[in-house]
Amino acid sequence: MITGAGGRTGRAAASHLLAHGHAVRVVGRDPSRLADLTGRGAEPRRADQSDPAAMAAALHGAEAAYLVLQPNYLPDHPDFAAFQDRAAAALAEAVAESGVPRVVALSSWGAQHASGTGPVAGLHRFEERLSAVPGVHLTFLRAGYYLENFLDHVDSVRTHRTITAPFDPDVPLPMITTSDVGVAAAEELLRPRPGTPIVRELHGARDVTMHEVARAIATAIGHPVTYERCTTQAFDERLRSAGVSDSVRAMMTEVPHAVNTGHLRAVQRRTPDTTTPTSLEDFIEAEFVPALGTR
């Protein structure tokens, strides 16, 4: 069973399983967003992740489940941490009530820390809640920095040939695509694991710096692109101007400090198990350049 099947990683997980002939149940708040998956044979269920009864009913009878806590910020939410905790509690309750024996949960690099990592701290608490449910075989996928985040910079690259962010330009980040995370989740659902919780980090094809991202985009479009590091204060002001709530701004500005100081970092060494196939260059050609609409 796949929760959040209307999202990027959930859709990729469901698609991979369907392509390999597996029975798949897809769960989402809006079944209309699952039409392409149900058209390929997936069984649809309507449930909100914050509704434990509905989610338990959706989980009932499943051999394994991929669980996704709200992956994106809700920019205007007054207390996003509390929102994360309510959803995590509901999902843990649903797992306990349904008796599903195998769970793969999406987490994040840095989730080993209880604080100082912005929204990742909520995933630390999510892991703790699920780990407290007895009798469940758990795998936590701690994914790196999503390459899809760079799609937020399409306009600035098109207009100014720049990427601006508060990250140290020379700090290498484990950059990964959401589609590779989804495939890894699908494969984990089929992999037998021991009873103790397993943590598997996903590092992408290689670690990449922000300077390297700018150079790769420049090469792809045939124009110079520069990376400009802004201060955390400037980043915060930009978020404030965009109407982001105090709660979410506090989380978002905590992340670059955690990355730049090494508090938020991958801890497992790079191996075939932590490395995924899609490179930065592949992502730029497949998604960034089409979004840009020019070279």
Secondary structure, DSSP 8 states (H G I E B T S, - for coil): -BSSTTSHHHHHHHHHHHHTT---EEEES-GGGGHHHHTTT-EEEE--TT-HHHHHHHHTT-S-EEE----S--TT-S-HHHHHHHHHHHHHHHHHHHT-SEEEEEEETTTT-SSSSTTHHHHHHHHHHHHTSTT-EEEEEEE-EEGGGGGGGHHHHHHHSEEEESS-TT--EEEE-HHHHHHHHHHHHHS---SS-EEEEE-BSSEE-HHHHHHHHHHHHTS--EEEE--HHHHHHHHHHTT--HHHHHHHHHHHHHHHHTSS---S---TTTB-S--HHHHIIIIIHHHHT--
